[in-house]
Each structure stands twice: as structure tokens, then as C-alpha cells.
Amino acid sequence: VAAIEAGKILPPLVVLQLLAQNKRLKVSTVRGYMSRALAREAADASRDRDAVTRLAADTAAYKAEVTRLTTQAHVFQALRCAATGQPLELPALHFLCGHSFNARALGDNDRECPLCAPEFKRVMDIRRNMAVGALQQDRFFTELRESSDGFSVVNWIGGELKEPGAQDQS
């Protein structure tokens, strides 16, 4: 039990089912393991609930911001270029994020705020990766439904997920 717990080899329910097959095994043998496993699961669930609450609040704030930006006028009052710190001169470029720049400070990059672009790119990469992951999940379940041998599909998909050059341990 200690080796399984240390390596997190099997989920607690599977461990309990396997140990339950041994009629001579006493409950006291697995009580500590199950208590720790349940405590870990409860902590994970609590963290997940907190994350969901936080993400829901963030989503509501972003939706309110989108509504505000699409329904209300936005007044740009910046006096200094966000890149150079110099006073703004015409032509100046203003972005909805609130940053303003002298046109000569931006050069050819006048389509997006250079200060916010890295964060925007990171968010777009996350969204793209999530879309790809959803497509792969759909592909997996389609293959699983259409196959006569589900285990071979799982084995095949698992083989695709291995890092290049990884050796098969079976």
C-alpha cells in the first residue's frame, strides 16, 4: 500500500477494490491510506471549487468590460507615450487597453498594443490549444465508438501521447 501511495500508481477506489478481494485483510491495514487519500481528494476538490469560483468571477468581470466597451464611449486622456514617456503628439495611437503611443514610437506595429500583445498572444495560444484538445477528445471518442476493440484504441491513443523516443515498457 505504501508503494502505491508513494507512486500514486492507482486511484484510491481501485486500490480499495483490489484489497477488498483479500478476505483475510483487516480494515486497519488500509484505514490510514484511505484517510490520507480521502483528505487529498477533498483538498483537490476544494482547490477546484475555489478555481471555478475565481474563474466565474473573472468571466463575469470580462463580460461586463466587453459590454462597457461596446456600449459606452471611451475617453482617452493619456498625456504621455506609454513607450517613451514623452508627451503625446499628433499623430497618436490609442488602444482600448488604455495605453497611448506616439505614432513614431510604434513604427509599423500599429495594429496591437506592444505592451499588451504578449499577454494577448498567450491567451490566444491557450484558446488554440484548448480547441485542439477538444478536437482530439472528439476523435478519441469517435474511434472508441466505431471500434470493436476499445482497448486497442486506448492503447493506440496512449502510444501517440508518448514522448518521441520513449520506449514501450510492456
N, CA and C atoms as an extended XYZ file, in Angstrom:
510
Properties=species:S:1:pos:R:3:atomname:S:1:resname:S:1:resid:I:1 pbc="F F F"
N         0.831       -1.185        0.000 N   VAL     1
C         0.000        0.000        0.000 CA  VAL     1
C         0.876        1.249        0.000 C   VAL     1
N         1.968        1.233        0.747 N   ALA     2
C         2.848        2.404        0.822 CA  ALA     2
C         3.469        2.713       -0.534 C   ALA     2
N         3.860        1.680       -1.270 N   ALA     3
C         4.465        1.886       -2.595 CA  ALA     3
C         3.443        2.463       -3.567 C   ALA     3
N         2.220        1.997       -3.491 N   ILE     4
C         1.163        2.503       -4.369 CA  ILE     4
C         0.873        3.955       -4.036 C   ILE     4
N         0.829        4.269       -2.750 N   GLU     5
C         0.552        5.638       -2.327 CA  GLU     5
C         1.686        6.568       -2.723 C   GLU     5
N         2.918        6.143       -2.529 N   ALA     6
C         4.072        6.991       -2.847 CA  ALA     6
C         4.157        7.273       -4.342 C   ALA     6
N         3.877        6.271       -5.156 N   GLY     7
C         3.976        6.436       -6.602 CA  GLY     7
C         2.698        6.910       -7.254 C   GLY     7
N         1.611        6.989       -6.471 N   LYS     8
C         0.292        7.349       -6.997 CA  LYS     8
C         0.001        6.541       -8.259 C   LYS     8
N         0.228        5.232       -8.152 N   ILE     9
C         0.107        4.322       -9.286 CA  ILE     9
C        -1.351        4.089       -9.665 C   ILE     9
N        -2.201        3.922       -8.652 N   LEU    10
C        -3.604        3.616       -8.897 CA  LEU    10
C        -4.490        4.588       -8.130 C   LEU    10
N        -5.685        4.851       -8.650 N   PRO    11
C        -6.636        5.670       -7.899 CA  PRO    11
C        -7.059        4.933       -6.625 C   PRO    11
N        -7.399        5.656       -5.570 N   PRO    12
C        -7.769        5.031       -4.293 CA  PRO    12
C        -8.907        4.018       -4.413 C   PRO    12
N        -9.892        4.281       -5.246 N   LEU    13
C       -11.011        3.351       -5.384 CA  LEU    13
C       -10.544        2.014       -5.952 C   LEU    13
N        -9.646        2.040       -6.914 N   VAL    14
C        -9.123        0.801       -7.496 CA  VAL    14
C        -8.326        0.037       -6.446 C   VAL    14
N        -7.512        0.754       -5.670 N   VAL    15
C        -6.731        0.111       -4.605 CA  VAL    15
C        -7.673       -0.559       -3.617 C   VAL    15
N        -8.712        0.148       -3.219 N   LEU    16
C        -9.674       -0.404       -2.268 CA  LEU    16
C       -10.368       -1.644       -2.843 C   LEU    16
N       -10.750       -1.600       -4.107 N   GLN    17
C       -11.395       -2.755       -4.734 CA  GLN    17
C       -10.449       -3.954       -4.789 C   GLN    17
N        -9.188       -3.703       -5.107 N   LEU    18
C        -8.213       -4.799       -5.156 CA  LEU    18
C        -7.977       -5.393       -3.773 C   LEU    18
N        -7.842       -4.525       -2.777 N   LEU    19
C        -7.597       -5.011       -1.423 CA  LEU    19
C        -8.824       -5.721       -0.846 C   LEU    19
N       -10.012       -5.322       -1.280 N   ALA    20
C       -11.242       -5.946       -0.782 CA  ALA    20
C       -11.359       -7.400       -1.233 C   ALA    20
N       -10.640       -7.767       -2.260 N   GLN    21
C       -10.678       -9.152       -2.741 CA  GLN    21
C        -9.973      -10.104       -1.774 C   GLN    21
N        -9.095       -9.579       -0.944 N   ASN    22
C        -8.382      -10.400        0.038 CA  ASN    22
C        -9.241      -10.470        1.301 C   ASN    22
N        -9.827      -11.622        1.564 N   LYS    23
C       -10.750      -11.779        2.693 CA  LYS    23
C       -10.035      -11.721        4.040 C   LYS    23
N        -8.738      -11.993        4.084 N   ARG    24
C        -8.013      -12.007        5.358 CA  ARG    24
C        -7.461      -10.626        5.733 C   ARG    24
N        -7.544       -9.667        4.831 N   LEU    25
C        -7.003       -8.332        5.084 CA  LEU    25
C        -7.921       -7.567        6.034 C   LEU    25
N        -7.325       -6.970        7.053 N   LYS    26
C        -8.107       -6.217        8.028 CA  LYS    26
C        -8.235       -4.768        7.567 C   LYS    26
N        -9.340       -4.145        7.953 N   VAL    27
C        -9.604       -2.754        7.598 CA  VAL    27
C        -8.516       -1.839        8.150 C   VAL    27
N        -7.990       -2.174        9.310 N   SER    28
C        -6.956       -1.327        9.921 CA  SER    28
C        -5.719       -1.211        9.037 C   SER    28
N        -5.502       -2.183        8.159 N   THR    29
C        -4.342       -2.159        7.272 CA  THR    29
C        -4.440       -1.018        6.260 C   THR    29
N        -5.639       -0.714        5.809 N   VAL    30
C        -5.810        0.307        4.771 CA  VAL    30
C        -6.471        1.587        5.283 C   VAL    30
N        -6.827        1.616        6.554 N   ARG    31
C        -7.529        2.781        7.101 CA  ARG    31
C        -6.710        4.062        6.929 C   ARG    31
N        -5.444        4.029        7.272 N   GLY    32
C        -4.597        5.221        7.150 CA  GLY    32
C        -4.467        5.680        5.710 C   GLY    32
N        -4.249        4.707        4.816 N   TYR    33
C        -4.124        5.042        3.391 CA  TYR    33
C        -5.399        5.704        2.887 C   TYR    33
N        -6.543        5.107        3.199 N   MET    34
C        -7.811        5.653        2.720 CA  MET    34
C        -8.087        7.027        3.318 C   MET    34
N        -7.737        7.221        4.594 N   SER    35
C        -7.929        8.534        5.220 CA  SER    35
C        -7.101        9.592        4.499 C   SER    35
N        -5.833        9.264        4.224 N   ARG    36
C        -4.959       10.216        3.512 CA  ARG    36
C        -5.455       10.459        2.085 C   ARG    36
N        -5.896        9.391        1.426 N   ALA    37
C        -6.384        9.524        0.052 CA  ALA    37
C        -7.636       10.395        0.008 C   ALA    37
N        -8.552       10.166        0.953 N   LEU    38
C        -9.770       10.977        1.000 CA  LEU    38
C        -9.454       12.431        1.334 C   LEU    38
N        -8.495       12.660        2.222 N   ALA    39
C        -8.096       14.031        2.555 CA  ALA    39
C        -7.507       14.724        1.324 C   ALA    39
N        -6.664       13.990        0.556 N   ARG    40
C        -6.093       14.565       -0.675 CA  ARG    40
C        -7.191       14.898       -1.680 C   ARG    40
N        -8.133       13.975       -1.835 N   GLU    41
C        -9.234       14.197       -2.777 CA  GLU    41
C       -10.081       15.397       -2.344 C   GLU    41
N       -10.340       15.522       -1.042 N   ALA    42
C       -11.120       16.654       -0.537 CA  ALA    42
C       -10.379       17.966       -0.771 C   ALA    42
N        -9.059       17.966       -0.549 N   ALA    43
C        -8.257       19.174       -0.787 CA  ALA    43
C        -8.267       19.533       -2.268 C   ALA    43
N        -8.141       18.527       -3.133 N   ASP    44
C        -8.192       18.773       -4.581 CA  ASP    44
C        -9.544       19.356       -4.982 C   ASP    44
N       -10.611       18.790       -4.442 N   ALA    45
C       -11.958       19.274       -4.761 CA  ALA    45
C       -12.143       20.710       -4.283 C   ALA    45
N       -11.616       21.016       -3.106 N   SER    46
C       -11.718       22.373       -2.576 CA  SER    46
C       -10.958       23.361       -3.464 C   SER    46
N        -9.749       22.969       -3.883 N   ARG    47
C        -8.970       23.837       -4.787 CA  ARG    47
C        -9.707       24.036       -6.110 C   ARG    47
N       -10.315       22.968       -6.603 N   ASP    48
C       -11.056       23.072       -7.859 CA  ASP    48
C       -12.265       23.993       -7.710 C   ASP    48
N       -12.987       23.880       -6.584 N   ARG    49
C       -14.131       24.765       -6.347 CA  ARG    49
C       -13.679       26.217       -6.272 C   ARG    49
N       -12.564       26.466       -5.580 N   ASP    50
C       -12.032       27.826       -5.498 CA  ASP    50
C       -11.659       28.353       -6.880 C   ASP    50
N       -11.047       27.498       -7.693 N   ALA    51
C       -10.656       27.907       -9.048 CA  ALA    51
C       -11.889       28.218       -9.891 C   ALA    51
N       -12.929       27.394       -9.765 N   VAL    52
C       -14.159       27.629      -10.517 CA  VAL    52
C       -14.784       28.954      -10.094 C   VAL    52
N       -14.831       29.219       -8.800 N   THR    53
C       -15.387       30.474       -8.300 CA  THR    53
C       -14.595       31.662       -8.826 C   THR    53
N       -13.279       31.553       -8.759 N   ARG    54
C       -12.404       32.633       -9.234 CA  ARG    54
C       -12.578       32.855      -10.744 C   ARG    54
N       -12.626       31.768      -11.504 N   LEU    55
C       -12.786       31.889      -12.956 CA  LEU    55
C       -14.163       32.439      -13.327 C   LEU    55
N       -15.188       32.060      -12.568 N   ALA    56
C       -16.526       32.595      -12.828 CA  ALA    56
C       -16.559       34.098      -12.573 C   ALA    56
N       -15.905       34.539      -11.501 N   ALA    57
C       -15.842       35.974      -11.213 CA  ALA    57
C       -15.062       36.706      -12.304 C   ALA    57
N       -13.950       36.128      -12.741 N   ASP    58
C       -13.165       36.733      -13.825 CA  ASP    58
C       -13.986       36.826      -15.103 C   ASP    58
N       -14.721       35.764      -15.409 N   THR    59
C       -15.546       35.747      -16.613 CA  THR    59
C       -16.620       36.824      -16.544 C   THR    59
N       -17.260       36.955      -15.400 N   ALA    60
C       -18.287       37.989      -15.234 CA  ALA    60
C       -17.683       39.379      -15.401 C   ALA    60
N       -16.496       39.587      -14.845 N   ALA    61
C       -15.834       40.888      -14.979 CA  ALA    61
C       -15.477       41.170      -16.435 C   ALA    61
N       -14.987       40.155      -17.144 N   TYR    62
C       -14.635       40.342      -18.557 CA  TYR    62
C       -15.874       40.619      -19.402 C   TYR    62
N       -16.977       39.922      -19.104 N   LYS    63
C       -18.217       40.168      -19.843 CA  LYS    63
C       -18.714       41.590      -19.605 C   LYS    63
N       -18.622       42.048      -18.362 N   ALA    64
C       -19.028       43.419      -18.053 CA  ALA    64
C       -18.137       44.418      -18.789 C   ALA    64
N       -16.845       44.131      -18.857 N   GLU    65
C       -15.909       45.006      -19.571 CA  GLU    65
C       -16.228       45.043      -21.064 C   GLU    65
N       -16.537       43.896      -21.645 N   VAL    66
C       -16.897       43.844      -23.069 CA  VAL    66
C       -18.170       44.644      -23.307 C   VAL    66
N       -19.150       44.474      -22.442 N   THR    67
C       -20.399       45.229      -22.573 CA  THR    67
C       -20.127       46.723      -22.481 C   THR    67
N       -19.307       47.113      -21.518 N   ARG    68
C       -18.979       48.532      -21.355 CA  ARG    68
C       -18.263       49.066      -22.596 C   ARG    68
N       -17.307       48.312      -23.120 N   LEU    69
C       -16.545       48.775      -24.281 CA  LEU    69
C       -17.396       48.856      -25.542 C   LEU    69
N       -18.408       47.999      -25.653 N   THR    70
C       -19.234       48.010      -26.859 CA  THR    70
C       -20.426       48.948      -26.769 C   THR    70
N       -20.776       49.410      -25.579 N   THR    71
C       -21.971       50.248      -25.443 CA  THR    71
C       -21.684       51.670      -24.985 C   THR    71
N       -20.495       51.930      -24.486 N   GLN    72
C       -20.192       53.264      -23.973 CA  GLN    72
C       -18.983       53.851      -24.690 C   GLN    72
N       -18.973       55.166      -24.766 N   ALA    73
C       -17.824       55.852      -25.364 CA  ALA    73
C       -16.626       55.724      -24.434 C   ALA    73
N       -15.465       55.644      -25.026 N   HIS    74
C       -14.232       55.540      -24.246 CA  HIS    74
C       -13.428       56.819      -24.469 C   HIS    74
N       -13.126       57.512      -23.408 N   VAL    75
C       -12.370       58.760      -23.500 CA  VAL    75
C       -10.905       58.460      -23.221 C   VAL    75
N       -10.056       58.867      -24.156 N   PHE    76
C        -8.613       58.671      -23.999 CA  PHE    76
C        -8.025       59.953      -23.441 C   PHE    76
N        -7.417       59.866      -22.265 N   GLN    77
C        -6.893       61.055      -21.617 CA  GLN    77
C        -5.405       60.964      -21.318 C   GLN    77
N        -4.734       59.997      -21.891 N   ALA    78
C        -3.302       59.851      -21.620 CA  ALA    78
C        -2.561       61.082      -22.127 C   ALA    78
N        -1.595       61.512      -21.355 N   LEU    79
C        -0.803       62.675      -21.734 CA  LEU    79
C         0.583       62.287      -22.226 C   LEU    79
N         1.003       61.074      -21.897 N   ARG    80
C         2.362       60.639      -22.240 CA  ARG    80
C         2.333       59.333      -23.028 C   ARG    80
N         3.338       59.181      -23.858 N   CYS    81
C         3.513       57.961      -24.640 CA  CYS    81
C         3.894       56.833      -23.683 C   CYS    81
N         3.200       55.709      -23.782 N   ALA    82
C         3.467       54.580      -22.889 CA  ALA    82
C         4.824       53.941      -23.168 C   ALA    82
N         5.372       54.135      -24.362 N   ALA    83
C         6.667       53.534      -24.707 CA  ALA    83
C         7.836       54.414      -24.289 C   ALA    83
N         7.713       55.711      -24.530 N   THR    84
C         8.863       56.603      -24.305 CA  THR    84
C         8.718       57.498      -23.092 C   THR    84
N         7.493       57.705      -22.641 N   GLY    85
C         7.269       58.616      -21.526 CA  GLY    85
C         7.214       60.078      -21.959 C   GLY    85
N         7.413       60.337      -23.238 N   GLN    86
C         7.358       61.698      -23.777 CA  GLN    86
C         5.902       62.145      -23.899 C   GLN    86
N         5.666       63.459      -23.932 N   PRO    87
C         4.288       63.931      -24.131 CA  PRO    87
C         3.727       63.420      -25.464 C   PRO    87
N         2.432       63.110      -25.462 N   LEU    88
C         1.795       62.645      -26.697 CA  LEU    88
C         1.717       63.781      -27.704 C   LEU    88
N         2.043       63.467      -28.940 N   GLU    89
C         1.954       64.419      -30.045 CA  GLU    89
C         1.176       63.752      -31.166 C   GLU    89
N         0.509       64.559      -31.965 N   LEU    90
C        -0.207       64.005      -33.108 CA  LEU    90
C         0.779       63.614      -34.187 C   LEU    90
N         0.612       62.532      -34.861 N   PRO    91
C        -0.445       61.540      -34.666 CA  PRO    91
C        -0.131       60.625      -33.486 C   PRO    91
N        -1.158       60.343      -32.730 N   ALA    92
C        -1.033       59.440      -31.586 CA  ALA    92
C        -1.995       58.279      -31.789 C   ALA    92
N        -1.623       57.139      -31.268 N   LEU    93
C        -2.475       55.951      -31.354 CA  LEU    93
C        -2.910       55.555      -29.952 C   LEU    93
N        -4.201       55.299      -29.825 N   HIS    94
C        -4.781       54.910      -28.544 CA  HIS    94
C        -5.362       53.507      -28.688 C   HIS    94
N        -5.140       52.685      -27.691 N   PHE    95
C        -5.664       51.321      -27.691 CA  PHE    95
C        -6.695       51.192      -26.584 C   PHE    95
N        -7.654       50.278      -26.767 N   LEU    96
C        -8.715       50.107      -25.777 CA  LEU    96
C        -8.196       49.630      -24.425 C   LEU    96
N        -6.998       49.092      -24.393 N   CYS    97
C        -6.424       48.672      -23.116 CA  CYS    97
C        -6.061       49.886      -22.256 C   CYS    97
N        -6.036       51.082      -22.876 N   GLY    98
C        -5.732       52.304      -22.139 CA  GLY    98
C        -4.356       52.866      -22.421 C   GLY    98
N        -3.534       52.136      -23.143 N   HIS    99
C        -2.201       52.633      -23.487 CA  HIS    99
C        -2.282       53.537      -24.714 C   HIS    99
N        -1.486       54.590      -24.702 N   SER   100
C        -1.414       55.516      -25.828 CA  SER   100
C         0.041       55.675      -26.229 C   SER   100
N         0.275       55.880      -27.536 N   PHE   101
C         1.637       55.953      -28.058 CA  PHE   101
C         1.740       57.042      -29.113 C   PHE   101
N         2.896       57.666      -29.182 N   ASN   102
C         3.212       58.497      -30.328 CA  ASN   102
C         3.389       57.556      -31.516 C   ASN   102
N         2.922       57.964      -32.689 N   ALA   103
C         2.992       57.094      -33.866 CA  ALA   103
C         4.430       56.712      -34.185 C   ALA   103
N         5.359       57.621      -34.009 N   ARG   104
C         6.758       57.307      -34.346 CA  ARG   104
C         7.362       56.296      -33.365 C   ARG   104
N         6.796       56.186      -32.162 N   ALA   105
C         7.308       55.222      -31.184 CA  ALA   105
C         6.878       53.797      -31.539 C   ALA   105
N         5.776       53.664      -32.283 N   LEU   106
C         5.284       52.340      -32.641 CA  LEU   106
C         5.889       51.814      -33.928 C   LEU   106
N         6.195       52.680      -34.842 N   GLY   107
C         6.690       52.217      -36.137 CA  GLY   107
C         5.573       51.525      -36.900 C   GLY   107
N         5.859       50.339      -37.424 N   ASP   108
C         4.869       49.605      -38.227 CA  ASP   108
C         3.891       48.812      -37.374 C   ASP   108
N         4.159       48.675      -36.091 N   ASN   109
C         3.324       47.857      -35.211 CA  ASN   109
C         2.183       48.693      -34.642 C   ASN   109
N         1.232       49.076      -35.514 N   ASP   110
C         0.130       49.912      -35.042 CA  ASP   110
C        -1.197       49.158      -34.962 C   ASP   110
N        -1.154       47.824      -35.068 N   ARG   111
C        -2.381       47.037      -35.027 CA  ARG   111
C        -2.728       46.575      -33.613 C   ARG   111
N        -1.727       46.460      -32.756 N   GLU   112
C        -1.980       46.000      -31.385 CA  GLU   112
C        -1.014       46.699      -30.433 C   GLU   112
N        -1.447       46.813      -29.204 N   CYS   113
C        -0.631       47.462      -28.176 CA  CYS   113
C         0.607       46.607      -27.900 C   CYS   113
N         1.799       47.178      -28.067 N   PRO   114
C         3.007       46.379      -27.835 CA  PRO   114
C         3.186       45.969      -26.369 C   PRO   114
N         2.575       46.687      -25.456 N   LEU   115
C         2.694       46.324      -24.040 CA  LEU   115
C         1.763       45.168      -23.672 C   LEU   115
N         0.619       45.090      -24.326 N   CYS   116
C        -0.363       44.050      -24.010 CA  CYS   116
C        -0.295       42.859      -24.965 C   CYS   116
N         0.393       42.996      -26.084 N   ALA   117
C         0.434       41.938      -27.104 CA  ALA   117
C         0.953       40.603      -26.571 C   ALA   117
N         2.016       40.560      -25.753 N   PRO   118
C         2.482       39.252      -25.267 CA  PRO   118
C         1.418       38.504      -24.449 C   PRO   118
N         0.703       39.215      -23.604 N   GLU   119
C        -0.353       38.576      -22.806 CA  GLU   119
C        -1.496       38.126      -23.707 C   GLU   119
N        -1.853       38.956      -24.679 N   PHE   120
C        -2.911       38.596      -25.624 CA  PHE   120
C        -2.509       37.358      -26.415 C   PHE   120
N        -1.258       37.295      -26.846 N   LYS   121
C        -0.756       36.135      -27.595 CA  LYS   121
C        -0.827       34.879      -26.726 C   LYS   121
N        -0.462       35.008      -25.447 N   ARG   122
C        -0.507       33.865      -24.534 CA  ARG   122
C        -1.941       33.349      -24.391 C   ARG   122
N        -2.895       34.252      -24.242 N   VAL   123
C        -4.302       33.868      -24.112 CA  VAL   123
C        -4.791       33.200      -25.395 C   VAL   123
N        -4.411       33.752      -26.538 N   MET   124
C        -4.827       33.161      -27.812 CA  MET   124
C        -4.209       31.775      -28.000 C   MET   124
N        -2.965       31.591      -27.572 N   ASP   125
C        -2.322       30.271      -27.646 CA  ASP   125
C        -3.061       29.261      -26.773 C   ASP   125
N        -3.466       29.688      -25.575 N   ILE   126
C        -4.221       28.808      -24.674 CA  ILE   126
C        -5.543       28.410      -25.325 C   ILE   126
N        -6.245       29.382      -25.910 N   ARG   127
C        -7.521       29.085      -26.565 CA  ARG   127
C        -7.330       28.129      -27.735 C   ARG   127
N        -6.266       28.342      -28.513 N   ARG   128
C        -5.979       27.471      -29.658 CA  ARG   128
C        -5.687       26.045      -29.175 C   ARG   128
N        -4.877       25.937      -28.112 N   ASN   129
C        -4.547       24.618      -27.566 CA  ASN   129
C        -5.784       23.911      -27.013 C   ASN   129
N        -6.679       24.676      -26.392 N   MET   130
C        -7.911       24.081      -25.875 CA  MET   130
C        -8.777       23.568      -27.021 C   MET   130
N        -8.837       24.314      -28.122 N   ALA   131
C        -9.620       23.883      -29.281 CA  ALA   131
C        -9.029       22.609      -29.874 C   ALA   131
N        -7.708       22.541      -29.977 N   VAL   132
C        -7.044       21.341      -30.496 CA  VAL   132
C        -7.316       20.160      -29.567 C   VAL   132
N        -7.236       20.391      -28.262 N   GLY   133
C        -7.509       19.328      -27.290 CA  GLY   133
C        -8.933       18.812      -27.408 C   GLY   133
N        -9.886       19.712      -27.630 N   ALA   134
C       -11.280       19.296      -27.786 CA  ALA   134
C       -11.448       18.442      -29.035 C   ALA   134
N       -10.761       18.820      -30.118 N   LEU   135
C       -10.834       18.022      -31.350 CA  LEU   135
C       -10.241       16.633      -31.134 C   LEU   135
N        -9.133       16.565      -30.401 N   GLN   136
C        -8.511       15.271      -30.137 CA  GLN   136
C        -9.417       14.404      -29.264 C   GLN   136
N       -10.091       15.017      -28.309 N   GLN   137
C       -11.005       14.262      -27.452 CA  GLN   137
C       -12.170       13.722      -28.286 C   GLN   137
N       -12.707       14.555      -29.182 N   ASP   138
C       -13.784       14.095      -30.063 CA  ASP   138
C       -13.309       12.933      -30.927 C   ASP   138
N       -12.090       13.043      -31.447 N   ARG   139
C       -11.521       11.978      -32.281 CA  ARG   139
C       -11.405       10.680      -31.481 C   ARG   139
N       -10.941       10.785      -30.238 N   PHE   140
C       -10.785        9.611      -29.382 CA  PHE   140
C       -12.120        8.900      -29.187 C   PHE   140
N       -13.167        9.657      -28.819 N   PHE   141
C       -14.459        9.029      -28.555 CA  PHE   141
C       -15.088        8.475      -29.834 C   PHE   141
N       -14.856        9.138      -30.967 N   THR   142
C       -15.344        8.601      -32.242 CA  THR   142
C       -14.673        7.271      -32.548 C   THR   142
N       -13.347        7.232      -32.408 N   GLU   143
C       -12.605        5.987      -32.643 CA  GLU   143
C       -13.065        4.892      -31.683 C   GLU   143
N       -13.313        5.265      -30.432 N   LEU   144
C       -13.738        4.295      -29.425 CA  LEU   144
C       -15.110        3.716      -29.767 C   LEU   144
N       -16.044        4.578      -30.192 N   ARG   145
C       -17.393        4.126      -30.554 CA  ARG   145
C       -17.373        3.206      -31.774 C   ARG   145
N       -16.527        3.536      -32.748 N   GLU   146
C       -16.523        2.794      -34.012 CA  GLU   146
C       -15.679        1.526      -33.965 C   GLU   146
N       -14.920        1.333      -32.903 N   SER   147
C       -14.030        0.180      -32.820 CA  SER   147
C       -14.729       -1.006      -32.167 C   SER   147
N       -14.353       -2.198      -32.626 N   SER   148
C       -14.878       -3.402      -31.989 CA  SER   148
C       -14.053       -3.761      -30.754 C   SER   148
N       -12.822       -3.232      -30.682 N   ASP   149
C       -11.929       -3.498      -29.551 CA  ASP   149
C       -11.468       -2.164      -28.958 C   ASP   149
N       -12.198       -1.691      -27.952 N   GLY   150
C       -11.887       -0.402      -27.333 CA  GLY   150
C       -10.509       -0.344      -26.719 C   GLY   150
N       -10.019       -1.471      -26.195 N   PHE   151
C        -8.697       -1.475      -25.567 CA  PHE   151
C        -7.601       -1.171      -26.574 C   PHE   151
N        -7.743       -1.653      -27.801 N   SER   152
C        -6.714       -1.370      -28.807 CA  SER   152
C        -6.707        0.111      -29.159 C   SER   152
N        -7.878        0.754      -29.154 N   VAL   153
C        -7.950        2.194      -29.424 CA  VAL   153
C        -7.253        2.961      -28.312 C   VAL   153
N        -7.534        2.593      -27.066 N   VAL   154
C        -6.893        3.261      -25.932 CA  VAL   154
C        -5.389        3.059      -25.995 C   VAL   154
N        -4.951        1.854      -26.317 N   ASN   155
C        -3.525        1.559      -26.433 CA  ASN   155
C        -2.899        2.376      -27.557 C   ASN   155
N        -3.607        2.482      -28.693 N   TRP   156
C        -3.111        3.240      -29.840 CA  TRP   156
C        -2.989        4.725      -29.500 C   TRP   156
N        -4.038        5.294      -28.887 N   ILE   157
C        -4.002        6.707      -28.495 CA  ILE   157
C        -2.905        6.924      -27.467 C   ILE   157
N        -2.786        6.030      -26.503 N   GLY   158
C        -1.734        6.142      -25.491 CA  GLY   158
C        -0.359        6.134      -26.115 C   GLY   158
N        -0.174        5.331      -27.158 N   GLY   159
C         1.107        5.291      -27.856 CA  GLY   159
C         1.410        6.600      -28.546 C   GLY   159
N         0.376        7.285      -29.068 N   GLU   160
C         0.582        8.578      -29.713 CA  GLU   160
C         0.978        9.650      -28.714 C   GLU   160
N         0.562        9.498      -27.464 N   LEU   161
C         0.833       10.512      -26.459 CA  LEU   161
C         2.223       10.407      -25.867 C   LEU   161
N         2.897        9.280      -26.080 N   LYS   162
C         4.243        9.116      -25.536 CA  LYS   162
C         5.190       10.112      -26.179 C   LYS   162
N         6.189       10.518      -25.409 N   GLU   163
C         7.190       11.423      -25.956 CA  GLU   163
C         7.993       10.701      -27.026 C   GLU   163
N         8.462       11.453      -28.055 N   PRO   164
C         9.267       10.819      -29.089 CA  PRO   164
C        10.492       10.149      -28.477 C   PRO   164
N        10.766        8.943      -28.916 N   GLY   165
C        11.933        8.217      -28.419 CA  GLY   165
C        11.669        7.441      -27.151 C   GLY   165
N        10.448        7.552      -26.582 N   ALA   166
C        10.144        6.814      -25.350 CA  ALA   166
C        10.008        5.341      -25.686 C   ALA   166
N        10.537        4.496      -24.828 N   GLN   167
C        10.495        3.053      -25.044 CA  GLN   167
C         9.238        2.488      -24.410 C   GLN   167
N         8.645        1.505      -25.072 N   ASP   168
C         7.471        0.819      -24.534 CA  ASP   168
C         7.928       -0.100      -23.408 C   ASP   168
N         7.323        0.030      -22.232 N   GLN   169
C         7.727       -0.737      -21.056 CA  GLN   169
C         6.999       -2.067      -20.943 C   GLN   169
N         6.046       -2.359      -21.852 N   SER   170
C         5.285       -3.603      -21.716 CA  SER   170
C         5.944       -4.767      -22.384 C   SER   170
